[in-house]
Amino acid sequence: MTTLRFDDLRQYSDVLRSRSGSPVTVRFAEPRDAEELQEYFRSLSTRSRYNRFLGARSELSRTELDHFVHVGEADSFSVIATMLIDGFETIVGEARYAFATGSFEFGLSIDDRWQGHGIGSALLKNLECRAAALGAERLFGDTLRSNDVMIALARKSGFAFTHNPDDWKLVRFEKHIDVEPKDIPCASWKLAAASRQASPVLVAG
């Protein structure tokens, strides 16, 4: 684990770029984002929601939504990718990840209207930064065998594929991480990597 100081979440934000060069901010989801995050999931196409949650779903339950917007609960984290659209910060993607025993497990989604703009690739690269900073040796996720978009994204990003050990309907994609803290490309996450070297304890607050 690493020491993360949640009293200032902004220090763990990153500004990425879409394929067209538009800025995309990736930051931890907070309680103030709950309503907009719920609307984001409701606005996804039925197929995108099905792929994201590995089954039929119209929205998050109140308990699930609460987990999404509280950073570090049960060593799980949620980030949102936002863009400034018509003057408003708008969620265009999200990811949720968990760190345990050297492995970093994640799932993500991109707004249907913004798929194909390079945001998924940029967000996945950012998750690699976060995984490296937390000291993970392996980054992995599971998706439905029918989810061609996620499979193509993972393949393009250098992931290897294997069987999910618990469900034949899923395919697992994974990637070995071998990055020194000084080489982590996301500047803000060098802070987390540096603190990991100083302390092995996760601090919430």
N, C-alpha and C positions, 0 to 999 in steps of 0.2 A: 504494500500500500504506500501511499504518499500523504504528505501533509498538505491539505487544501484548506485555505482560509476562506470560509464562506461569508465572512463579514463584508467582503468586497468582491462580488461575483464578476464585476466588469473586468477584472484583471485576467479572467479566463476566457474572454471573448476574442474572436478572430474575425477579420474582414477578408473574405474570399472573393473570387471573381467568377462571374458566369462566363460562358463562352464568348459573349459579346463584350465583356469587360465591365459589366455592371457590378457594383459592389453588393456582396451578400454577407450580412453579419451573422455569425454563429455565436450564440450565447446560451447560458443555462436558462431553462424555463423557470419562471418564478410564479408564485401564487397569483400575481396580477395578470398573468397570461392565461389563466384557466378558461375563461369564457371564450377568448379568441382561439385557443387551442382546440376546444371542443368544436367550435364552428369550423375550424380547419378540417378536422376529421369528418364532420358531417358533409363538407363540400367535396370530399374526395369521391371519385366514381365508385360504384359498387365493386368493380373489379379491383381498384386500387386498395380499397379498405379490406377486401377479402385477402389480397396478397399480403398486406401489412400485418394483419392479425391472424393469418392462417385459417380463416374461417369467416362466416357471415357475421357482420357487425355493422350497426348503424351509427354508433357513437360509443364513447367511453362511459363506463359506469361512474358514479360519483366517487367511489373508492379508488378506481383506477386513475381518474383524473387527478385526485388528490395526490396519489403517488407520483404522477408525472411532474407535478409542479413543486415538489419538495426535494431539493438537491441533496444527494447523498444518503437518502433513506434506504436502509438495507443495502448499502454500497451500490445503489443504482442511481443513474443520472439521466436527465433528459435535456436535450438541447434543441433549440429552434433556429431555423435559418430564416432570416427576414430580409426583405427588400423595401425600399422606400417607393411606394406606388401611389401616385396622386397625392403626395405629401403625407402619407400615413405609413407607419411601420407595419408591414403585412407579412404574415407567416407563409413561406413558400415551400417549406420542408421541415422535417423533424427527425430526430434520432433518439433512441433510448439505449443505454449501454450499462453493463455491469462488469465489475472487475472482481475476480476471485482466483486465488492460487495460480497466478501467472497467466491467466487467460482473460481476454477481453471479449465479451459477447455483446452483439449489437443487432438492432433492427432499425430500419429507416424508411421514410417515404418522402416523395416529392409531389407537390400539388400537380394535378394532371395538366393544368395550363402551362406549367413551367418545366415539364419533362422535355428532354431533348435540348436543354439550354446549358448543359454542362454542370448544373448545380449538384446533381447526384454524385458525379465524379469528384467535385471539389469537396463536398461534405464527407465522402468516404475517405479522402486523403486527410482531412482534418481529424477524423476519428482515429486514423493511424497515429497522428501526432499525440493525441490524448492517450492512446494505449501505450505508446512508447514512454511518455512522461510518467505514467502510473507504474512503469516497470513490467508491463506485460511482455510475455515471450511469444504469445500467440493471439491473433485476432480472428474471430470467426462469427459466422451467422448461419441461420437456417432459413430456407425459403421453399415454397412449393415448387415441385418439379415443373409446373405449368407457368411459373413466373419468368417468362423469357427476358423481360426487361432487367430484373435484378440479376439474373444469371449472366446476362451480357455485360452488365456493369461490373460485376465481380470479376469476370474473366478479363475484361479490359484493364482492371486495376491490379492484375497479377495474382489473384487468388487461385488456389488449387481446390479441386472438388472431391468430395467423398460422400459416402452414405451417411445419413443421419442414423445413429444407433438405436433410436427409439421409435421412429415413424417412417415407414417406407414411402409415404407421400412427400417427404421432404428431402431436399438435398442440402448438404452442408458445404460451405465454402470457407476456407481458412488460409491464413497467411502468417508466416514466421516473421517476427519482428527482431531486428538486430541493428538497433540505432543507438549510438552513444548520446547522452544528454546534450552535449554541445552541438550535435548534428541535427537535432530535432528542428524541422523547418518552420514550425509555427512558433513565432517568437514568444507569445504569451505562455505557452506550455513549457518553455525552458524554465520558467519559475517553478512549476510543479516538479519538474525533473530535478532541479537543484535542491528543492526541499526534501525530495525522496532520499537523496544521498545523505541528508542531514538527520532525517528522522523517518522511521518506518511506520508511523502511526497516522491514521486518517483522522483529521480534526474537523469537526463540523461546528464552526462558529468561532 
